[in-house]
């Protein structure tokens, strides 16, 4: 059994895949397997994956029909043999000492999760000055402390919630999988994952090189342009309400409502997307009613009732309340 399973979903990254796999094979820590999940890539990636498997016995390839990034990661999770898992996107790179440092931190602190730092680089692997991730330091946190730091940050928030700069105890995924067909799939999963963690070792070491390229999923505009953002915020609202953090829950709900009120941002050109948008709006009303039941506040019941009448009605209420 390898110590670490490195799961690399592969789709249309013919130009980048060799560099990615090479960066993993160059690790100073050698007790790992690599699982290349070819997600039905229509280019030369399937052949490249098979060629890598012939070169190194630590590499396994799984060819599957295209199902998206989450489905590919889930396939890798189910095939993994390691005690710990890590994800690397196939157009990104690891620094040579990343797995060793993560493994030693896990051993030192008996951590369920290790988070290592990142640096944005351009397509020629040149570091970018912004965002600046040098704000992070070595520390051991619990779930509550992670969330406190997350909500205090702006553009560096991804350090805590993205899938790929982390070493996970494999048992964390016993019942968890990434939400398929969703953008920001890591945000949907992260609350339930962190809830299982006793100790979370956070490292200042910039072990992950996050390549900024046109055409990647993360390069396709603001998260506010996609309904997925409001949907994970609604899930987070319920999560924090369940923990008794009602102020945080209401803040997340209001962020989801504000996002949905920016209706022009969304592609609502199909009946399915319009139905999804309406369902998300109803979800906000339902979430306010659940908060009202927890708090007994009639103002929350009023907000829920107004939201059921529609976002335009609710926005007029807010404008009158703010004297505008």
For each residue, the residues with C-beta under 8 A, 3 or more apart:
1: 81 82 83
2: 5 31 32 33 58 81 82 83
3: 29 31 32 82 83 84 103
4: 29 31 32 33 82 83 84 85 86 99 103 167
5: 2 32 33 35 76 80 81 82 84 85 86 170
6: 24 32 33 34 35 86 87 88 99
7: 35 37 73 76 77 80 85 86 87 88
8: 20 21 24 34 35 36 37 76 87 88 89 90
9: 37 39 69 72 73 76 87 89 90
10: 13 17 36 37 38 39 41 45 49 72 90
11: 38 39 40 41 45 66 69 72 90
12: 41 42 43 45
13: 10 16 17 20 41 45 90 91
14: 17 43 44 45 48
15:
16: 13 19 20 90 91 92 211 213
17: 10 13 14 20 21 45 48 49 90 91
18: 21 22 48
19: 16 22 23 93
20: 8 13 16 17 23 24 88 89 90 91 92 93
21: 8 17 18 24 25 34 36 52 59
22: 18 19 25 26
23: 19 20 26 27 93 94 95 96 209
24: 6 8 20 21 27 32 34 88 94
25: 21 22 34 56 58
26: 22 23 96
27: 23 24 30 32 94 96 97 98 99 100
28: 96 97 99 100
29: 3 4 32 99 100 103
30: 27
31: 2 3 4
32: 2 3 4 5 6 24 27 29 58 82 99
33: 2 4 5 6 58 59 60 80 81 82
34: 6 8 21 24 25 52 56 58 59 60
35: 5 6 7 8 60 61 62 76 79 80
36: 8 10 21 49 52 53 59 60 61 62
37: 7 8 9 10 62 64 72 73 75 76
38: 10 11 41 45 46 49 61 62 63 64
39: 9 10 11 64 66 67 68 69 71 72
40: 11 63 64 65 66 67
41: 10 11 12 13 38 45 46 66
42: 12
43: 12 14
44: 14 47 48
45: 10 11 12 13 14 17 38 41 48 49 90
46: 38 41 49 50 63
47: 44 50 51
48: 14 17 18 44 45 51 52
49: 10 17 36 38 45 46 52 53 61 63
50: 46 47 53 54 61
51: 47 48 54 55
52: 21 34 36 48 49 55 56 59 61
53: 36 49 50 56 59 60 61
54: 50 51
55: 51 52 59
56: 25 34 52 53 59
57:
58: 2 25 32 33 34
59: 21 33 34 36 52 53 55 56
60: 33 34 35 36 53 79
61: 35 36 38 49 50 52 53
62: 35 36 37 38 75 76 79
63: 38 40 46 49
64: 37 38 39 40 67 71 72 75
65: 40
66: 11 39 40 41
67: 39 40 64 70 71 72 180
68: 39 71 72 180 181
69: 9 11 39 72 73 178 185 217
70: 67 73 74 177 178 179 180 181 182 185
71: 39 64 67 68 74 75 178 180
72: 9 10 11 37 39 64 67 68 69 75 76
73: 7 9 37 69 70 76 77 87 163 178 185
74: 70 71 77 78 177 178 180
75: 37 62 64 71 72 78 79
76: 5 7 8 9 35 37 62 72 73 79 80 87
77: 7 73 74 80 85 173 177
78: 74 75
79: 35 60 62 75 76
80: 5 7 33 35 76 77 85 170
81: 1 2 5 33
82: 1 2 3 4 5 32 33 85 170
83: 1 2 3 4 169 170
84: 3 4 5 103 106 167 168 169 170
85: 4 5 7 77 80 82 167 168 170 173
86: 4 5 6 7 99 102 164 166 167 168
87: 6 7 8 9 73 76 163 164 166
88: 6 7 8 20 24 92 94 164 208
89: 8 9 20 92 164
90: 8 9 10 11 13 16 17 20 45
91: 13 16 17 20 211 213 216
92: 16 20 88 89 164 208 209 210 211
93: 19 20 23 121 125 208 209 211
94: 23 24 27 88 98 99 207 208 209
95: 23 98 205 206 207 208 209
96: 23 26 27 28
97: 27 28 100 101 205 207
98: 27 94 95 101 102 116 205 207 208
99: 4 6 27 28 29 32 86 94 102 103 167
100: 27 28 29 97 103 104
101: 97 98 104 105 116 203 205 207
102: 86 98 99 105 106 114 116 167 203 207
103: 3 4 29 84 99 100 106 107 167
104: 100 101 107 108
105: 101 102 108 109 111 114 201 203
106: 84 102 103 109 110 111 114 167 169 201
107: 103 104 110
108: 104 105 201
109: 105 106 140 199 201
110: 106 107 199
111: 105 106 114 140 169 197 199 200 201
112: 168 169 172 196 197 198 199 200
113: 166 167 168 169 172 193 194 197 199 200 201
114: 102 105 106 111 166 167 200 201 202 203
115: 159 160 165 166 200 201 202 203
116: 98 101 102 165 166 167 203 205 206 207 208
117: 133 136 159 165 203 204 205 206 207 208
118: 133 158 159 165 206 207 208 209 210
119: 127 128 133 206 208 209 210
120: 127 128 130 131 210 212
121: 93 124 125 126 127 128 209 210 211 212
122: 125 126 128 211 212
123: 211 212 213
124: 121
125: 93 121 122 209 211
126: 121 122
127: 119 120 121
128: 119 120 121 122 212
129: 132
130: 120 155
131: 120 155 156
132: 129 135 156
133: 117 118 119 136 156 159 206
134: 204
135: 132 153 156
136: 117 133 156 159 202 203 204
137: 202 204
138: 202 203 204 205
139: 202
140: 109 111 199 200 201 202
141: 145 146 149 199 200 202
142: 145 146 197 198 199 200
143: 146 147 194 195 197 200
144: 147 148
145: 141 142 148 149
146: 141 142 143 149 150 160 194 200 202
147: 143 144 150 151 194
148: 144 145 151 152
149: 141 145 146 152 153 160
150: 146 147 153 157 160 161
151: 147 148 248
152: 148 149
153: 135 149 150 156 157 159 160
154: 157
155: 130 131 158
156: 131 132 133 135 136 153 159
157: 150 153 154 160 161
158: 118 155 161 162
159: 115 117 118 133 136 153 156 162 165
160: 115 146 149 150 153 157 190
161: 150 157 158 186 187 190
162: 158 159 165 166 186
163: 73 87 166 178 185 186 189
164: 86 87 88 89 92 208 210
165: 115 116 117 118 159 162 207 208
166: 86 87 113 114 115 116 162 163
167: 4 84 85 86 99 102 103 106 113 114 116
168: 84 85 86 112 113 172 173 193
169: 83 84 106 111 112 113 172
170: 5 80 82 83 84 85 173
171: 174
172: 112 113 168 169 176 193 196 197
173: 77 85 168 170 176 177
174: 171
175:
176: 172 173 189 192 193
177: 70 74 77 173 180 189
178: 69 70 71 73 74 163 182 185 186 188 189
179: 70 182 185 188 189
180: 67 68 70 71 74 177 185
181: 68 70
182: 70 178 179 185 188 228 231 232
183: 217 223 226 228 229
184: 187 188 223 226 228 229 232
185: 69 70 73 163 178 179 180 182 188 189
186: 161 162 163 178 189 190
187: 161 184 190 232 236
188: 178 179 182 184 185 228 231 232 235
189: 163 176 177 178 179 185 186 192 193
190: 160 161 186 187 193 194
191: 194 195 235 236 239
192: 176 189 195 196 239
193: 113 168 172 176 189 190 196 197
194: 113 143 146 147 190 191 197 200
195: 143 191 192
196: 112 172 192 193
197: 111 112 113 142 143 172 193 194 200
198: 112 142
199: 109 110 111 112 113 140 141 142
200: 111 112 113 114 115 140 141 142 143 146 194 197
201: 105 106 108 109 111 113 114 115 140
202: 114 115 136 137 138 139 140 141 146
203: 101 102 105 114 115 116 117 136 138 207
204: 117 134 136 137 138
205: 95 97 98 101 116 117 138
206: 95 116 117 118 119 133 209
207: 94 95 97 98 101 102 116 117 118 165 203
208: 88 92 93 94 95 98 116 117 118 119 164 165
209: 23 92 93 94 95 118 119 121 125 206
210: 92 118 119 120 121 164
211: 16 91 92 93 121 122 123 125 216
212: 120 121 122 123 128 216 219
213: 16 91 123 216 219
214: 219
215: 219
216: 91 211 212 213 219 220
217: 69 183 220
218:
219: 212 213 214 215 216
220: 216 217
221: 225
222: 225 265
223: 183 184 226 228 229
224: 229 259 262 265
225: 221 222 265 266
226: 183 184 223 229 266
227: 230 231 266 273 276 277 280
228: 182 183 184 188 223 231 232
229: 183 184 223 224 226 232 233 256 259
230: 227 233 234 256 259 260 280 284
231: 182 188 227 228 234 235 256 280 283
232: 182 184 187 188 228 229 235 236
233: 229 230 236 237 252 253 255 256 259
234: 230 231 237 238 252 253 256 280 283 284 287
235: 188 191 231 232 238 239
236: 187 191 232 233 239 240 249 252
237: 233 234 240 241 249 250 252 253 256 287 291
238: 234 235 241 242 249 287 290
239: 191 192 235 236 242 243 249
240: 236 237 243 245 246 248 249 252
241: 237 238 244 245 246 249 290 291 294
242: 238 239
243: 239 240
244: 241
245: 240 241 248 249
246: 240 241 249 250 291 294 295
247: 250 251
248: 151 240 245 251 252
249: 236 237 238 239 240 241 245 246 252 253 291
250: 237 246 247 253 254 291 300
251: 247 248 254 255
252: 233 234 236 237 240 248 249 255 256
253: 233 234 237 249 250 256 257 284 287 288 291
254: 250 251 257 258
255: 233 251 252 258 259
256: 229 230 231 233 234 237 252 253 259 260 280 284 287
257: 253 254 260 261 284 307 311 314
258: 254 255 261 262
259: 224 229 230 233 255 256 262 265
260: 230 256 257 263 277 280 281 284 311
261: 257 258 311 315
262: 224 258 259 265 266
263: 260 266 268 277 311
264:
265: 222 224 225 259 262
266: 225 226 227 262 263 273 277
267: 270 273
268: 263 273 274 277
269: 273
270: 267 273 274
271: 274 275
272: 275 276
273: 227 266 267 268 269 270 276 277
274: 268 270 271 277 278
275: 271 272 278 279
276: 227 272 273 279 280
277: 227 260 263 266 268 273 274 280 281
278: 274 275 281 282
279: 275 276 282 283
280: 227 230 231 234 256 260 276 277 283 284
281: 260 277 278 284 285 307 310 311
282: 278 279 285 286 308
283: 231 234 279 280 286 287
284: 230 234 253 256 257 260 280 281 287 288 307
285: 281 282 288 289 304 305 307 308
286: 282 283 289 290 304
287: 234 237 238 253 256 283 284 290 291
288: 253 284 285 291 292 300 301 303 304 307
289: 285 286 292 293 300 301 304
290: 238 241 286 287 293 294
291: 237 241 246 249 250 253 287 288 294 295 297 300
292: 288 289 295 296 297 298 300 301 303 304
293: 289 290 296
294: 241 246 290 291
295: 246 291 292 300
296: 292 293
297: 291 292 300 301
298: 292 301 302
299: 302 303
300: 250 288 289 291 292 295 297 303 304
301: 288 289 292 297 298 304 305
302: 298 299 305 306
303: 288 292 299 300 306 307 314 317
304: 285 286 288 289 292 300 301 307 308
305: 285 301 302 308 309
306: 302 303 309 313 314 317
307: 257 281 284 285 288 303 304 310 311 314
308: 282 285 304 305
309: 305 306 313 314
310: 281 307 313 314
311: 257 260 261 263 281 307 314 315
312: 315 316
313: 306 309 310 316 317
314: 257 303 306 307 309 310 311 317 318
315: 261 311 312 318 319
316: 312 313 319 320
317: 303 306 313 314 320 321
318: 314 315 321 322
319: 315 316 322 324
320: 316 317 323 324
321: 317 318
322: 318 319
323: 320
324: 319 320
